[in-house]
Amino acid sequence: MAQTALLVIDLQQGLFNREHKIYNEDRLIENITYLINKCRRMKITVIFIQHTNKGFLLENSPDWQIHSGIDVQDTDICFTKKYFSLFKEKKIVNEIENMGIKKLIITGLLTHGCVKLACLDAKKLGYEVILVEDGHSNYERNAKEIVAKWNRNLAKQGITVLPTAKVFC
């Protein structure tokens, strides 16, 4: 598993403070926390990605911070991105390549934005990709349907989609 990394994408406080709440927020945080802890025990790299913009996700602002329910440790790797796809950030791509990562376990926000793009771009770049079926979400009114739709669509495009409980089986 040394060639594996867990990506936690845009799990930032500001996305949880929107008018419409993140779908299944408590379960999402619980599942991602489980995966983070499991990865740390297995010596799998944990990578946090934080989106930054000139709006509500201004770098170092309270909204830009990782969700308060998530314990980021010094051994974790943290990157900032300005593009929706983290793979448009050369520094991130180079670091992942330099670590020898071949498999990416993908979690985070938002299902139909940064998570979807990370899955598709990682696949195009030749990574083995696992999307955690119950490890991503969004704040749209039809959030449950969006999650289900993208789990199906990404599976059809060759992405492995697994529930939290089966990621390490």
MOQUI-V100633 format. One record per residue. N is the residue number from 1. RES is the residue in one letter. PHI is phi in radians with two decimals (NA if undefined). PSI is psi in whole degrees, -180 to 180 (* if undefined). NEAR is the number of other C-alpha atoms within 8 Angstrom. Layout:
((N | RES | PHI | PSI | NEAR) (N | RES | PHI | PSI | NEAR))
//
This chain:
((1 | M | NA | 2 | 6) (2 | A | -1.12 | -20 | 7) (3 | Q | -1.67 | 19 | 10) (4 | T | -1.98 | 147 | 12) (5 | A | -2.42 | 145 | 12) (6 | L | -1.67 | 124 | 15) (7 | L | -1.76 | 125 | 13) (8 | V | -1.96 | 104 | 13) (9 | I | -1.72 | 123 | 13) (10 | D | 0.92 | 36 | 13) (11 | L | -1.44 | 64 | 12) (12 | Q | -1.84 | 146 | 12) (13 | Q | -0.89 | -43 | 13) (14 | G | -1.06 | -30 | 12) (15 | L | -1.30 | -20 | 9) (16 | F | -1.57 | -6 | 9) (17 | N | -1.82 | 15 | 7) (18 | R | -1.32 | 167 | 8) (19 | E | -1.00 | -47 | 4) (20 | H | -1.62 | 130 | 7) (21 | K | -1.30 | 155 | 9) (22 | I | -1.12 | 129 | 11) (23 | Y | -1.08 | 130 | 10) (24 | N | 1.01 | 41 | 7) (25 | E | -0.92 | -51 | 9) (26 | D | -1.07 | -44 | 6) (27 | R | -1.16 | -39 | 7) (28 | L | -1.03 | -50 | 12) (29 | I | -1.09 | -42 | 10) (30 | E | -1.06 | -47 | 8) (31 | N | -1.15 | -44 | 11) (32 | I | -1.18 | -38 | 11) (33 | T | -1.07 | -43 | 10) (34 | Y | -1.00 | -48 | 8) (35 | L | -1.13 | -42 | 10) (36 | I | -1.03 | -49 | 10) (37 | N | -1.12 | -41 | 8) (38 | K | -1.10 | -45 | 8) (39 | C | -1.08 | -43 | 12) (40 | R | -1.08 | -42 | 10) (41 | R | -1.11 | -34 | 7) (42 | M | -1.58 | 5 | 7) (43 | K | 1.06 | 35 | 8) (44 | I | -1.62 | 136 | 13) (45 | T | -1.09 | 133 | 12) (46 | V | -1.92 | 123 | 13) (47 | I | -2.10 | 122 | 12) (48 | F | -1.72 | 133 | 12) (49 | I | -2.01 | 128 | 14) (50 | Q | -2.10 | 124 | 15) (51 | H | -1.37 | 141 | 12) (52 | T | -2.24 | 142 | 11) (53 | N | -2.60 | -178 | 9) (54 | K | -1.57 | 4 | 6) (55 | G | -1.73 | -126 | 5) (56 | F | -1.36 | -11 | 8) (57 | L | -1.86 | 44 | 12) (58 | L | -1.13 | 129 | 11) (59 | E | -0.91 | 134 | 7) (60 | N | 1.26 | 2 | 6) (61 | S | -1.33 | 164 | 8) (62 | P | -0.99 | -40 | 7) (63 | D | -1.19 | -24 | 11) (64 | W | -1.34 | -21 | 16) (65 | Q | -1.17 | 154 | 12) (66 | I | -1.12 | 145 | 11) (67 | H | -0.79 | 137 | 9) (68 | S | -1.09 | -19 | 7) (69 | G | -1.45 | -2 | 5) (70 | I | -1.90 | 132 | 8) (71 | D | -1.67 | 103 | 6) (72 | V | -1.52 | 128 | 6) (73 | Q | -1.93 | 164 | 5) (74 | D | -1.06 | -26 | 5) (75 | T | -1.37 | -13 | 4) (76 | D | -1.37 | 157 | 10) (77 | I | -1.85 | 135 | 9) (78 | C | -2.16 | 132 | 8) (79 | F | -2.21 | 150 | 9) (80 | T | -1.88 | 141 | 8) (81 | K | -2.28 | 153 | 11) (82 | K | -1.94 | -16 | 8) (83 | Y | -1.77 | 158 | 8) (84 | F | -1.10 | -41 | 9) (85 | S | -1.57 | 123 | 11) (86 | L | -1.11 | -21 | 12) (87 | F | -1.39 | 0 | 10) (88 | K | -1.53 | -8 | 7) (89 | E | -1.63 | 106 | 11) (90 | K | -1.00 | -38 | 7) (91 | K | -1.08 | -43 | 6) (92 | I | -1.15 | -48 | 10) (93 | V | -1.02 | -47 | 11) (94 | N | -1.08 | -43 | 8) (95 | E | -1.12 | -44 | 8) (96 | I | -1.08 | -43 | 9) (97 | E | -1.10 | -45 | 8) (98 | N | -1.10 | -28 | 7) (99 | M | -1.38 | -9 | 7) (100 | G | 1.32 | 22 | 7) (101 | I | -1.20 | 133 | 12) (102 | K | -2.08 | -26 | 8) (103 | K | -2.16 | 133 | 11) (104 | L | -2.09 | 128 | 14) (105 | I | -1.75 | 119 | 12) (106 | I | -1.93 | 130 | 16) (107 | T | -2.42 | 168 | 14) (108 | G | 2.20 | -152 | 14) (109 | L | -2.26 | 154 | 13) (110 | L | -1.68 | 142 | 13) (111 | T | -0.77 | -57 | 14) (112 | H | -1.60 | 13 | 11) (113 | G | -2.19 | -104 | 9) (114 | C | -1.12 | -34 | 14) (115 | V | -1.20 | -49 | 16) (116 | K | -0.99 | -49 | 12) (117 | L | -1.11 | -39 | 11) (118 | A | -1.07 | -44 | 12) (119 | C | -1.08 | -51 | 13) (120 | L | -1.14 | -44 | 10) (121 | D | -1.20 | -38 | 10) (122 | A | -1.10 | -43 | 13) (123 | K | -1.06 | -46 | 12) (124 | K | -1.05 | -33 | 7) (125 | L | -1.45 | -1 | 6) (126 | G | 1.66 | 9 | 6) (127 | Y | -1.37 | 149 | 10) (128 | E | -1.37 | 128 | 10) (129 | V | -2.12 | 129 | 13) (130 | I | -2.03 | 120 | 13) (131 | L | -1.65 | 126 | 14) (132 | V | -1.39 | 110 | 14) (133 | E | -0.89 | -40 | 11) (134 | D | -1.97 | 27 | 9) (135 | G | -2.10 | 19 | 14) (136 | H | -2.52 | 157 | 14) (137 | S | -2.84 | -173 | 16) (138 | N | -2.82 | 177 | 12) (139 | Y | -1.98 | 18 | 11) (140 | E | -1.26 | 158 | 8) (141 | R | -1.07 | -35 | 5) (142 | N | -1.80 | 41 | 6) (143 | A | -0.99 | -43 | 11) (144 | K | -1.02 | -44 | 7) (145 | E | -1.18 | -37 | 7) (146 | I | -1.11 | -44 | 10) (147 | V | -1.04 | -49 | 14) (148 | A | -1.08 | -44 | 8) (149 | K | -1.04 | -48 | 8) (150 | W | -1.31 | -28 | 11) (151 | N | -1.06 | -45 | 11) (152 | R | -1.15 | -51 | 8) (153 | N | -1.06 | -42 | 8) (154 | L | -1.24 | -35 | 14) (155 | A | -1.07 | -40 | 10) (156 | K | -1.12 | -23 | 7) (157 | Q | -1.70 | 15 | 6) (158 | G | 1.60 | 8 | 7) (159 | I | -1.50 | 133 | 14) (160 | T | -1.33 | 126 | 9) (161 | V | -2.04 | 117 | 11) (162 | L | -2.32 | 146 | 11) (163 | P | -1.25 | 159 | 10) (164 | T | -0.82 | -47 | 11) (165 | A | -1.10 | -19 | 7) (166 | K | -1.92 | 1 | 7) (167 | V | -1.06 | -37 | 9) (168 | F | -1.92 | 23 | 4) (169 | C | -1.52 | * | 4))
//
